[in-house]
Amino acid sequence: MVTPINYEVTYIKNELVLWIISPDGSRLETRSPKFENGTLTFQFNEPEEGILLDCKLEGGNQNGFMGECKDDSGKSARFDMKKD
């Protein structure tokens, strides 16, 4: 199953800031977002369980990003991120 979510990108003092927009409209700030060679990596706390997720998504074109976020135990979820 793939979870569809939106995202918003801004820059503050030349640093990338990435927000995840959940289906209910709430915004989750990510940690350590980086975009290199078509790969977006970041971390965020899953809002219901508070678990830190490490994410690696591919893309970056008009279709957004697709990839996986994993917790420390290796449990993963697939994400399809579209620009809000």
TIVO-211884 format. One line per 10 residues: for each residue x, y, z of N, C-alpha, C. Coordinates in nm, 3 decimals, padded with zeros to 5 digits. Each point is the difference from the previous one (the first is absolute). Example, Ala and Ser with C-alpha at 12.3 -4.5 7.8 and 13.67 -1.06 7.14 Angstrom:
TIVO-211884
01.319 -00.569 00.780 -00.089 00.119 00.000 00.090 00.120 00.000 | -00.035 00.105 -00.072 00.082 00.119 00.006 -00.077 00.109 00.073
END
This chain:
TIVO-211884
00.084 -00.118 00.000 -00.084 00.118 00.000 00.089 00.124 00.000 | -00.039 00.098 -00.079 00.073 00.126 -00.008 -00.084 00.109 00.064 | 00.061 00.079 00.088 -00.068 00.110 00.067 00.021 00.128 -00.079 | -00.108 00.059 -00.054 00.016 00.128 -00.072 00.006 00.117 00.098 | 00.101 00.085 -00.014 00.012 00.119 00.084 00.050 00.115 -00.086 | -00.020 00.120 00.048 00.051 00.119 -00.067 00.118 00.054 00.078 | 00.076 00.090 -00.064 00.113 00.061 00.068 00.013 00.145 -00.042 | 00.072 00.075 00.081 00.027 00.141 -00.027 00.148 00.024 00.028 | 00.064 00.073 -00.089 00.143 00.027 00.012 00.022 00.150 00.014 | 00.086 00.038 00.094 00.043 00.138 00.013 00.150 00.000 00.032
00.058 00.116 -00.007 00.139 00.016 00.041 00.006 00.109 00.106 | 00.070 -00.027 00.107 00.023 00.100 00.105 00.150 00.011 00.017 | 00.052 00.121 -00.025 00.145 00.023 00.007 00.078 -00.103 -00.081 | -00.045 -00.022 -00.124 00.063 -00.092 -00.095 -00.004 -00.147 00.043 | -00.084 -00.035 00.096 -00.016 -00.139 00.041 -00.136 -00.051 -00.043 | -00.002 -00.121 -00.055 -00.123 -00.064 -00.044 -00.087 -00.034 00.120 | -00.127 00.039 -00.006 -00.099 -00.033 00.102 -00.113 -00.073 -00.071 | -00.031 -00.120 00.045 -00.101 -00.085 -00.063 -00.111 -00.029 00.101 | -00.124 00.028 -00.041 -00.117 -00.030 00.082 -00.080 -00.109 -00.070 | -00.045 -00.099 00.078 -00.092 -00.101 -00.050 -00.140 00.046 00.035
-00.090 -00.004 -00.097 -00.139 00.038 00.022 -00.082 -00.130 00.002 | -00.053 -00.035 00.115 -00.075 -00.125 00.013 -00.138 00.013 -00.064 | -00.068 -00.113 -00.023 -00.133 00.005 -00.061 -00.100 00.088 00.075 | 00.017 00.016 00.132 -00.093 00.085 00.076 00.041 00.148 -00.002 | 00.111 00.032 -00.072 00.044 00.138 -00.014 00.103 00.045 00.101 | 00.030 -00.084 00.099 00.101 00.040 00.098 00.139 -00.005 -00.063 | 00.090 00.083 00.051 00.136 00.013 -00.054 00.100 -00.061 00.097 | 00.089 -00.082 -00.053 00.104 -00.063 00.080 00.135 00.047 -00.052 | 00.081 00.057 00.087 00.133 00.044 -00.041 00.094 -00.119 -00.005 | 00.084 -00.004 -00.101 00.098 -00.107 -00.012 00.133 00.044 00.059
00.088 -00.096 00.020 00.136 00.026 00.048 00.099 -00.039 -00.108 | 00.105 00.076 -00.010 00.114 -00.030 -00.089 -00.040 -00.030 -00.144 | -00.089 00.082 -00.060 -00.035 -00.029 -00.140 00.118 00.030 -00.093 | 00.022 -00.090 -00.096 00.106 00.017 -00.100 -00.051 -00.052 -00.133 | 00.035 00.072 -00.106 -00.034 -00.044 -00.135 00.128 -00.006 -00.081 | 00.041 -00.121 -00.037 00.122 -00.020 -00.077 -00.022 -00.107 -00.105 | 00.040 00.031 -00.123 -00.006 -00.097 -00.110 -00.136 -00.067 -00.015 | -00.106 00.078 00.013 -00.136 -00.052 -00.018 -00.056 -00.075 00.119 | 00.072 -00.001 00.113 -00.046 -00.071 00.120 -00.023 00.098 00.114 | -00.117 -00.008 00.060 -00.036 00.083 00.114 00.007 -00.086 00.126
00.080 00.042 00.097 00.007 -00.070 00.128 -00.040 00.097 00.112 | -00.065 -00.054 00.102 -00.041 00.081 00.115 -00.049 -00.093 00.110 | -00.023 00.056 00.116 -00.058 -00.072 00.114 -00.120 00.079 00.049 | -00.095 -00.071 00.060 -00.111 00.066 00.069 -00.060 -00.095 00.102 | -00.068 00.057 00.098 -00.068 -00.081 00.101 -00.141 -00.032 -00.048 | -00.030 -00.127 -00.006 -00.134 -00.045 -00.037 -00.095 00.053 00.107 | -00.105 00.073 -00.040 -00.081 00.074 00.098 -00.080 -00.086 00.098 | -00.047 -00.117 -00.039 -00.084 -00.080 00.089 00.081 -00.073 00.106 | 00.115 -00.057 -00.040 00.079 -00.079 00.093 00.128 00.071 00.045 | 00.034 00.113 -00.063 00.118 00.076 00.038 00.132 -00.067 -00.035
-00.005 -00.096 -00.091 00.120 -00.075 -00.040 00.076 00.078 -00.106 | 00.132 00.007 00.014 00.084 00.068 -00.098 00.012 -00.087 -00.125 | -00.029 00.058 -00.116 00.009 -00.070 -00.127 00.112 00.060 -00.084 | 00.079 -00.086 -00.064 00.102 00.041 -00.096 -00.056 -00.024 -00.139 | 00.001 00.105 -00.084 -00.063 -00.009 -00.131 00.101 00.020 -00.113 | -00.021 -00.077 -00.106 00.079 00.013 -00.122 -00.097 -00.014 -00.117 | -00.017 00.112 -00.073 -00.095 00.003 -00.110 00.072 00.044 -00.127 | -00.043 -00.056 -00.111 00.059 00.030 -00.131 -00.096 00.088 -00.079 | 00.054 00.079 -00.089 -00.083 00.081 -00.089 00.048 00.142 -00.005 | -00.090 00.091 00.029 00.034 00.141 00.000 -00.047 00.073 -00.124
-00.078 -00.066 -00.083 -00.055 00.067 -00.118 -00.144 00.043 00.029 | -00.075 00.033 -00.103 -00.137 00.047 00.021 -00.090 -00.108 00.060 | 00.045 -00.125 -00.003 -00.079 -00.109 00.059 00.026 -00.017 00.148 | 00.092 00.076 00.058 00.028 -00.009 00.142 00.105 -00.105 00.032 | -00.014 -00.063 00.115 00.096 -00.098 00.050 -00.072 -00.127 00.043 | 00.065 -00.114 -00.018 -00.052 -00.127 00.051 00.113 -00.073 00.069 | -00.033 -00.068 00.110 00.101 -00.077 00.069 -00.050 -00.054 00.131 | 00.095 -00.027 00.089 -00.028 -00.071 00.123 00.049 00.077 00.122 | -00.075 -00.013 00.108 00.041 00.050 00.130 00.004 -00.119 00.095 | 00.109 -00.012 00.078 00.018 -00.114 00.089 00.025 00.047 00.143
-00.044 -00.084 00.095 00.033 00.025 00.140 00.122 -00.083 00.038 | 00.044 00.011 00.125 00.120 -00.071 00.045 -00.011 -00.152 -00.008 | -00.122 -00.052 00.007 -00.019 -00.146 -00.005 -00.001 -00.053 -00.143 | -00.001 00.091 -00.098 -00.003 -00.041 -00.140 -00.139 00.000 -00.061 | -00.101 00.026 00.082 -00.138 00.010 -00.052 -00.006 00.121 -00.092 | -00.065 -00.015 -00.115 00.001 00.109 -00.098 -00.139 00.031 -00.053 | -00.010 00.118 -00.058 -00.121 00.043 -00.068 00.042 00.071 -00.129 | -00.077 -00.019 -00.105 00.029 00.065 -00.128 -00.077 00.131 -00.008 | 00.067 00.103 -00.053 -00.060 00.132 -00.012 00.004 00.048 -00.144 | -00.105 00.069 -00.039 -00.010 00.067 -00.129 -00.026 00.146 00.032
00.105 00.085 -00.010 -00.010 00.142 00.040 -00.021 00.088 -00.122 | -00.100 00.083 00.006 -00.029 00.098 -00.106 00.011 00.140 00.058 | 00.051 00.093 -00.080 00.013 00.137 00.047 -00.136 00.062 00.023 | -00.017 00.065 00.116 -00.127 00.061 00.037 -00.023 00.128 -00.077
END
